Amino acid sequence: MSKQDWQPRGAMERSDEPGLRDTQALLSAMQAMELQKRDYHVERPLLNQEQLEELGRWSLPPKTYKWRTWFQCSRARAYALLLQHLPILGWLPRYPVRDWLLGDLLSGLSVAIMQLPQGLAYALLAGLPPVFGLYSSFYPVFIYFLFGTSRHISVGTFAVMSVMVGSVTESLAPDEDFRQDSNSTVDEEAKNAARVQLASTLSVLVGLFQVGLGLVHFGFVVTYLSEPLVRSYTTAASVQVFVSQLKYVFGIQLSSRSGPLSLIYIVLDVCWKLPQSVVGTVITAIVAGVVLVMVKLLNDKLQRYLPLPIPGELLTLIGATGISYGVNLKNRFGVEVVGNIPAGLIPPVAPNPQLFAKLVGNAFAIAVVGFAIAISLGKIFALRHGYRVDSNQELVALGLSNLIGGIFQCFPVSCSMSRSLVQESTGGNTQVAGAVSSLFILLIILKLGELFQDLPKAVLAATIIVNLKGMMRQFSDICTLWKANRVDLLIWLVTFVATILLNLDLGLAVAVVFSLLLVVVRTQLPHYSILGQVPDTDIYRDVAEYSEAKEVPGVKVFRSSVTTYFANAELYSDALKRKCGVDVDRLISQKKKLLKKQEMKLKRLQKTQKPPKKAASSKGTSVSINVYSNPEDQSNDVEASRARVSTVEELEDTATSGQKDANAPNVLTLRSLGLPQPDFHSLILDLGTLSFVDTVCIKNLKNIFRDFREIEVEVYIAACHSPVIAQLEAGHFFDDSITKQHLFASVHDAVTFALQHSGSASITPVLATKL
């Protein structure tokens, strides 16, 4: 094995020149670039896999048994586990009070001002009394402060999560189940109690799923939710949110609907009952919406000059509550208000295990969606500010927030996009801002909550609709994806349509399944190519894409753009035979038919003609000729006899070839059988794209070797990665006919080897390649 030589021309001479660095510093940028453009040569021998392993001293990496560390106990390991699962102990003792406290206080107050109206409004989305939105804005936020790893996300009520909870509560506890016998009124107290129990039990179950998945390090589950899928899902959810608030905007009573096509029925129901709208409610919603939009526009215009954004939602809620109380909107104009908001906290209540069976499917969907939204936003802020979030610990933190919150009558929560942006933009540095906002909400619950009893529900509905602006903007993804990636656009559209038509839980399941199936389909539609050599290089590219890339005469180089496995192994083989321009299967079939005919002919001749006598000749064979009186007949008979004996000898040699010396050449070639020969003698499979192989792939590769050798084409493999080679060995791919000598380090090595062993030299020399 000769030593590998990789030496730039002139490098040794120039490295010793005095003052080279000073000279280069004075050169212009163009001159420096020209100085770096030096010819160089790579000189090394051809390397097949056996030689490469010997040269590089290849060996399997040592196996690591991570489970052994699970049972190791030490003080350092215990402290590391404590910091891993209780991150606050790691950053709070080092908290820079002088630098960060003021920013976190201002950020926490800003978030709390947004959290108050959103908590009240999103409780309506969940089908619950508004006060439970305040509970869900306190307990989970404080729990996340202790266990979360993101510094900037704002955990709490979120529109998408709330509408998912609302679909569950309205389907399992519809209004019809609580109508009194005497009239058509609904027993609100019993309905609210049943829905609160459903929502809190659902929150506990969501928390159990998230904590369990986090402890088994299943945070990677969100990788199956691509960004187009999540954005489309949240867009469809925002449409669901918008439709669900129409009954509060128009002041009409709608029957509860759930399941597939429920959104369509609700829209039709709203259109049917529009004449029954309450004028006072509609005017209240319009005025509140206009005020909120104007305040948001003002915030955008004065963003540079305002230290904090104007709290439009809070001011609107306070003003609407004061007007409603002073004018008595409920009694005079029939405007529905929030109603009783009890002061103080409520004791914890155990979940109802009997509801677990009904809620398990929805709980898993809510758990995955909530985590996907939180971790995606958390990673955006972490990348922006230069720290890391632990996806598994985020699952645990969010799960504990929902689990403990469910015990205290909260509904499932996640991360709010709008509040997180406010928390970051107003100077928030850590989750101390979240703790401040939760304490402010606690003050509202204990003392100030009852002041909002006269708040019109139409104002809360207007607040929700206006805050959907960000998610509604995601409709622009359609135009963006149309230009960028049509496959992602297809995922977006299917997710949106499925979520709108089939509801949130079934829509998510359809979207995930479709996305995974699309991945499988795309692996079955790869790009197959025949490679040619770029002149004066050892680089091989698709001849259909590179006009200067030329096929090496006598050699076919084939490559697939994806890995080969059970789903596309047959497609790989078919594409290979099609790209090579040879009908391999037909050629093999014709060869077998001709061999069978020759064999049958031999048997017939052996039966009808005596074996020729042996003469004392160098070949040990003689021809017996009948003597005729006619010399012309004699001549013809001699020729016929010679041809017959020649055929007999040839077939006998073929039939008894297994008993003769193994090195004896087989005379029955494609040419001797009169069959067309391929225009290449070697086939090289570029397997550099393979990331793994399975048993089907291994069998398919063996069949390729067998089939092409049948038509007198030798097969080689190039650019295989070490893990793939190890899998080939484990799958018994190598045997007496296929060895590691058929594997080469690069395509160029394989091509050069194939040409050297075929007697051709129509290729740029590999040992001195000018690049």
N, C-alpha and C positions, 0 to 999 in steps of 0.2 A: 504494500500500500504506500504510494508516494505521498510525500508531505504536501499539504494544501498551501498554495502560494497566492496571496492577495496583496499586491504591492502597487500603489500608484506610481506612475512614471514620474521620475524627477523629484519624488518626495524627499528622498534621502539627501539629495544635493541641496534642495531649497531650504531644508530645515536647519542647515548649518550656516546659511548666509547671515552675516551680522546685520543687525538693525532691520530684520525683516518686518517686525511688528510696526516699527516706526514708518517704514516705507508704505506698508499697507494702509496705515492710518491716513497717509497723505493722498492715497489714490482715490479717485472718484468711485462712486458706487458701481458704475459700469465696468471700470477697469478691475475692480475687485472681483466682480462676477466672472469676467473673462479669465482672471488668474486662477479661479477655482475650476474652470472647465479643462481638466486634464484627461488625456486618454489613459485608460487603465485596462489591464488584462486580468482575467480570472483563470487561473490554471489549476486544474484538479483532475483526477481520474474520474471515469464513469463510476457511479455508485449505485449498485442495487441495494435492496434492503439489508441483506446479510452483511455486505461490506460497510454500509452506513452504521449498522449496529456495532460492528467491530471497531470502526474508526472512532465513533463517539462513545464507545463503552456503555451501550444502552442497557438499562436494567429497569425492572418494575419499581415504581416508587414505593417506599415502605408504607404499609397500611396503618392508618390511624384509627384507633377505636375511641371515638369521642364518648361513648357510653361509660368508659372506665373513669372519666373525670367526673361523672355525675355523682359518684359515691365517695369522692375524695373530700375530706373535711379539713379545713384550716381556718384560722382567723381571717386571713386575707381573702379567702374564697367567700366566706360568710359576709364579709364587709362588701365585697364586689357584688354579690347577689342582692344585698340590701340596697346598694346604690342603683342597681339595675332596675329593681322593681319599685323603688321609692326615690325617684330622681331628685326630689326637692332637697334631700339631704346632701346632694352633691353641689347644687348651685346656690342655695339660700345662705349657707354660712359665708360664702364668698361674694355675697351681693353688695355691689358698690352703692351704698345708700346715697352718697352725695351726688353721684352722677346720674343715677337711674330713678330714684324714688319719685321726684317731681313729675317726670314723664309718665311713670306708671300710674300715679294718682290721677293726673289729667286724663290719661287714656281710659282708666277704669271708670271715671265719671262719665266720659263721653259714651262709652259702650253701655253703661247702665241706663243712660237717657234713651238710647235706642232699644235696649233690652226690655224696658217697661212696656211701651206700646206693642212691640212685637210679641212679647210674651202673652199679653192679653188677646192680641189678634190671632196668633197661631193656635191658641187653645180652641178658638171657634173652628179653625180648620180641622182640629182633631175631634170635633163634636163634643167638647167638654166645656164646663163653665170656665170663664176667663181666669178665675183665681188660680186654677191649676197650671195655667201658663206661667204665673209668677213662681209657683213652687218649682216648676221645671227650669226656671231661670236662676234658681238659687242653689239647690242641692247638687245637681250634676256639675255646675261650674266650680264649686268649691272642691269637689272630689277630684276633678281634673287638675286643679291647681296643685294637688298633692302628688299625683301619679303621672301627669302628662310630660312629654318631652319637647313639645313645640312651645316656643316662647310667644307666638303672636296670634294663633288662631283663637277665636272666641266661641267656646262651646255653649250650647243652649238650644233654645227652640229654633227650628228651621222649617221653612215652608214645605219642602219636599217631604221631610219626615212627618210633619204634621198631617199632610194630606194622605200619606200612606196609613197613618194611624186612624184618620177619619174614615177611610174606606173600610177598615176593619170594624170600628165601633158601629158604624151605620149599617153594616151588613149583618153583624151578630146581635145588635140591639136596635132594630129599626123602630121608627115612631109607631108603627101599627101595633107593636106588642104592648104599648103602654097607653092605648086609647081607652078611656073610660066607657063603661057600658051605657050610661045615661045620655052622654052626648059625644061629640066628635073631638073633644079636647084631649090633650095628651097630658099624662101625669109626669110633669117635668122633673119632679124630685126623684121619682123611681127611675126614670130614664137616665138622669144624670148619674145616679148611684151605680146603675148597671154599667154604664159606659166608663165611668171612672175605674171600676173594678177591672173591666176589660183592658183599658189602657195601661193601668199600673201592672197588671199581670203580664201584659205584652212587653212592657219595659223590663221587667225582671227576666223574662225569657230571652229577650234581645241581649241583655247584659251577660247572661250565662253563656250564650253562643259566642259573644265577643271575647269574654275572658278565657273561655276554653280554647278558642282558636289562637288567642295570643300566647297562652301557656305552651301550646304544642308548636309554636313558631309557624303559624299558618298565615302570617301577614302577607305572604306572596299571593294570596288568593285574589287580591285586587289587580294583579297583573293580567287577569283574564277579563278585566273591564277596561277596554281601551278608552282613550280620551274621546274619540267621536261617540262611542257608546254612552259614556257618562254624560257628556254634554247634551246629546240627544235625549237621554232619559230625563235629565233635569228640565230640559225645554218642554217635553211632553208633560212632566209633572207641573210645570208652571201653568200650562194650559188647563190642567185639571184644577189647580188652585183658583185660577181666574173664574172658571165656570162655577166652582163651588161657592164663590162669594156673590154670585149674581142674586141669590135669594135675599141676601142682606141688603144689597144695593137697591132692589126694587121693593123690598118689604113684602114678599109673597111667600106662601107656604108650599113647599114641595115635598112630595113623598120620597122616602129614602130609597135609593137604588144602589146596587152594587153588582159586581161581576162584569162579564163581557158586554160591551155596547152600552154600559150604564151612562157614560158621558154623553153619548148621542141622545139617549132618552131624556137626560136632564136638560139638555139644550132645547129639545123639542117641548118639554114641559114648561120651561121658562118662556119660550115664545108663545105657547098657548095661554099662559096666565098673565102675560104682560098687561092686558086691560085691567087686571086687578091690582096693579102696582099702587103703593101708597105714595102720594105726591110729596109729602113731607120727607119721607125717607129718601126718595130719589134726589130731592134738592139738597138734603144734608150730605149725601154721599158725593154729589157733584162739587159742592162748595169745598168740602174737605179735600177732595182730590185735587182741585185747582190750587188750593193753598199749598198743599204738599209739593206739587210740581213746581210752583213758583219759588218756594224755599229751596228746593234742590237746584234749580237753575241759578238762583242767587248764590248758593254755595259754590257752584262750579265757576261762576264769574269772579267771585271774591276769594277764591281758594288761596291765592298768594298773600292776601292781606289779613285773613282771619286766623288767629292762633288755634281756634276750635271751630268746627262747622256749626252753623246755626241749628239747634235741635228742633227741626221742623215737626217731627212726629210728636214730641213731648208738648210743644207749644200748641199744636193742633188739638191734642187730647185734652189739655187743660182748658183751652178756649171752648171746645165743643162741650165739655162737661159743664162749664159755667153757663153757657147759653142754654143747654138742655135743662139745667136746674132752674134758671131764671125764667125761661119761657114756658117750662113744663111741656116739652115736646112730646112726651109719652102720652099724656092725657088729651092734649089739645089737637095734636096732629097725628097721633097713632104711630109715632116713631118708637121702634123697639130699642130698649136700653139694656145695658149689661145686667143690671139687677143686683142682688145681694152679693157683696164680697166680704166674707167673714174675716175679721182681724185675727192675727196670730197664726201659729203653726198648728198643724194637725198631727196626732200621734201616728207612729208607723203602723202599717197594716200588712199582715202576711198575704202573699199572693194566693190565688185560688188554683191549686194544682189540677182541678178538674177541667180547667180551661186550656191547659197546656196542649192537649191533643188538637183542639180547634185552632190554636194560634201558632203552632210550630212552623208551618210553612211561611206564613207572613212574617214571623219573627226572624227567620233566617234571612229572608229577602231584605228586611229593614236593617238587620245587622250588617249585611254586606254593603248595602247602599250607603248607610251612615258612615261606615269606616272608609269607604272609597272616597267620599266627599271630603272627609276630615284629613286623610293622609295625603290626598292630592294637593289640597291647599296648604297643608303643613310643609310639604316638601318644596313648594314654591317659595314660601317665606324663608325656609331654612337655606335654600340655595341663594336667595337674595342677600341674606345677612351672614352667611358663612358659618353655619353650624349644622348639626346632623340630627335628624329625628329617627327614632327606632320604631319601625313599623309594628313589630310585635308588642312592644311596650305601649304604643299608641292604642292597639287593640285592647290591651288589658285596662288602660286608663279609661278609654271610652266605655268599655264593658262595665267597669266598676261604677262609673257615673250613672249608667242606665240601671244597673242592678240595685244600687243603694237608692237611687232616685225612685225606682219603682216601688220600693218598700215604703217610701214617703209620699206615695200617691202622685208621682210624676209620670209623664208619658215619654216615650223614647226621644232622645235628642241627638244632635250632631253638631257640626261646625257651620256657623253662618258666614256666608261669603261677605255680605255687606258689613257686618259688625267686625269681622276680622280685618277688613281693609281700614275701617275707622280706628281699630285698636293699633294698627301699625302706623298709620299716617299721623296720629295725634301724639306720637312719642312713646308708645308702649315698647318696653324692652323685654319683659318677662311676664309670667303668669301672675305676678303680683297685681297687674291690671285686672286680670280676671277675678282675683280675690276681692279687690276693691269693688268691682261691679256687683259681685254676688252679695257683699255686705250692704250695698246700697239697696238692692232688691229686697234684702231681709228687712231693712228699715221700712220699705214700702209695705211689705206684708204685715208687719207688726203694727204700724201706726197709720199709714196713709192710704192703704188700699181701699178702705170703705169710702173715701172721698170720690172715687170713680164709679159709684153705683149708677149715676145718671148719664154715664157716657153712652152715646148712641152706638149701636152695633154697626150702623152704616159707616161711621167714621173709622172703625176698625177694619171694615171691609175695604174702604178706600185706601187705608194705610197698606194693607196687604197687596192690593192691585198695583199701587204706585211702586212698591218695592220689588215688583216682578220685572221691572224695566230691564235690569241686568240680565236676567235669564231669558227674557224675550229677545234680547239682542242676539242671542245665539242662533236665531234663524239665519243670520248672515253666514253661518257655517256652510250652508248649502252652496252658495256661490263660491266660497273659498275652496271647499272640497271638490267642486266640479272642475276647478282649474288644477288643483293639486293632486288629488287621488280619488278616482272614481270608485274604487273598492271601499274606501272609508266613507264615501258618500252613500253607498249602498247600505253599509252598516247603520249610518245615521238615519236614513229614511226608514229602514225596516224597524229599527228601535222605536222611532217616533210613532209610526203607524201602529205597531203592536201595542205600545203603551197606551195610546189613545183609545184603541178599540177594545183591548183585552183587560184594561185596568193595570194598576202599577205592578202588582206581584207577578201576574202571568206575563205582562209585557217585558219585565226584566228577565224572566226565564227564557222567553222566546229570543230576546236579544242576545243573551249569552250563548245559547245553543247555536243560533245562526252565525254568530261571530266565530265560534270554534269550527263549525262546519265549513265556513268560508276559508279558514286556514287550511283545512284538509283539502278542499277543492283546489286551492292555489298550489299546493304541493303536487297535485295531479296534473297541473298545467304549467310545468316549468319550461324554461327555454333550453332546448337541446341545440348543440352546435358542433360543427366540425371545425377544428382549429388548424390554422396555418402559421408558419413561421414568419415573423416580422424580419425583413432583410437585415443581415449583419447583427442579429441579436439572438439570444436564447429565449426570447419571449414568444408565446403562442397566443393568438387571438382568433376570434370567430371570423372566418373568411367572408361571411355574409356582411359583416360590419366594417371590417378593415380591408380596403381594396388592395393595400400593399402586402397583406398577409397571404402567403402562398402555401398551398398544401405540399408537403414533402412527397415526392414521387415514391409510390410503393408503400406509403404509410398513411393510415387514417388515425387521427386523434379526435376522440369523442369526449364531450363533457356535458353534464347536466347542471343546471343552476341551483338545484335543491338536492337535499339528501335523498337517498333511495331506501325505501322501507316497504312494508307489506302492501301499503295502499297504492304505490306507484311503481313497484318493481317490474310488473309486466309491461307497463307503459314505457319504462326505461329500455327494456329489451326490444320492444317494437320500434321505438324511435331510433335506436342504434342501427337496426337492420335497414330501416327506411333511409336514414341519413347516409349509410354506406353505399347505397345504390345497388345492393345485391339482394336478390330474393333468396336468402339463406335457406329458409325452410323448403322452398321448392327445389333448390339445387341439391339439398341433402336427400329429399324424397326421390329425385331422378337418379341420384347416385345409387341409392339402395335398390331401386327397381332394376337398374342395369346389372348390379352385382348379383341380384337374385336370378335374373335371366341367365347370366353367365354360369351361375352355379347349377341351375337346372339343365343348361345345355351340356355342361360337363358330365352330369349324371347320365344323360341320354347317350352321350358318346361313349362313356365307359361301358354302358350296357350293350351297345350295338357294334362296337369295334374292339378288336383284340388289342392289347397293349403292344406298342412297337418293340421290336427286338433290339437288343443292345448290340452295337458294333464296336469294334476295337478302334474307337476314335477318341480324341481328346475329350469330347463332351460325354462320351459313353452312350450315345444314342445313334440309331440308324433308321433309315426309311426303306421299307420293302416296297418294290415297284413291280406291278404285273407287266409282263411282256406282251405287247400286241403286235400284230402283223403290220398294222398301219402306223407309221412313224409319227404322224400328226396326232393321232389319238394317244399314242404313247407319251408324246410331249405334254398334252393337256392333262393327262392323268398324273404325270409326275408333279406338275405344278399344283394340282388339287390336293394330291397326297401331302406334299410339303406344307401347304397352308393348313391342312387339317391337323397334321402332326404338330405344327407350331402352336395352333390354338389349344390342342390337348395339353401340350407341355406347359403352356402359360397358365391354364386353368388348374392343372395339377399342382403347379408351383404355388398358386394362390391358395388352394385348398389345404396344402400341407405346409403352409408358411409357419403355422404355429409349431411344427415339429422341427423346422430348420433353425439355422442360426438367427438370433434375434436381430442381428445387424444387417441381414439381407434386405435389400431395398424392395419395396412393394411396387410392382410394375403397373398396378391398376390405379393410375392417377386420373384426375379430372380430364387431362389432355388425352390419355390413352382411352378413356371411356367416351370421348367425343363431347364432353360437357364444357360449357364456357368457364373460363377461369376468372376470378376476381382481379381487378386491376391493381390490387395492393396485396402485399405479402405479410404485412404486420398491422395489428390493431392495438392502439394504446388507449386505455380508459383513464382519463383524468378524473381521479376521485378526490380532488382537493376540496370539493364542496361537501363531502360526507362528514357529518358530525357523529353518526352512529350507524350501526348495521344490525339487522335482526336476522333471524333464521331464514326468512323468505328472501332477503337480499343476498345472503350467502349462497343459497341454492340457485338464485338467478345468475349470480356471477359465475358459478361453476358451469351452469348450462351455456353461458356465453362462451367460456373457454372451450367446452366440448363441441358446440355447434360450429364455431369458426375454425377449429382445428379439423373438423370434418371436411371443410372446403379449402384446406391447406393454407390457412391464415393463422399465424402465431399471435397470441394475445399477451399484452403486458399491462401492468397497472402502474400508475405514477401518482406522486404527490399525496400519498395516503398519510393521514395524521397518526401519531402513535396510539391514541386510544382506539382508533378504528382498527389498526393492525392487531392490537391486543384482543379485540372482539372477534376478528377473523380467526385468530389462533384458537380462541375459546370455542368457536363454532366449527372447528375442524375443517377449515377452508383449505389449509395446506396439506398436500399429500405427495405421493411420488411424482405425479404429473404436474402439480402446481406447487412451486416452492417460492421462497422469498427471493430467489434469483429472478423471478418474474415481476418483482416490485422494484421501482426505481425512485430515487430521491426527487427527481423532477421530470417533467415531460421531455425536456431536451436530452437528458440522460437516456431515457427510454427510446427516443427516436434515433439517437446516435447508435445505441446498441443494436437496434433492429436493422439499421442500414449496414453496420459492420458485419453482421451475421448473414446478411443477404447478398453481400458483395457489391452493394451500391454505396455511393459517396456523394449523393446530391443534397448536401446540407452544409450549412456553415459549420466549420470545425468547432467542437465544444471546448477543446483544450486551450484555445487562444481566441476568445471572443472579444471583438472590439465593440464597446457599448457607447 
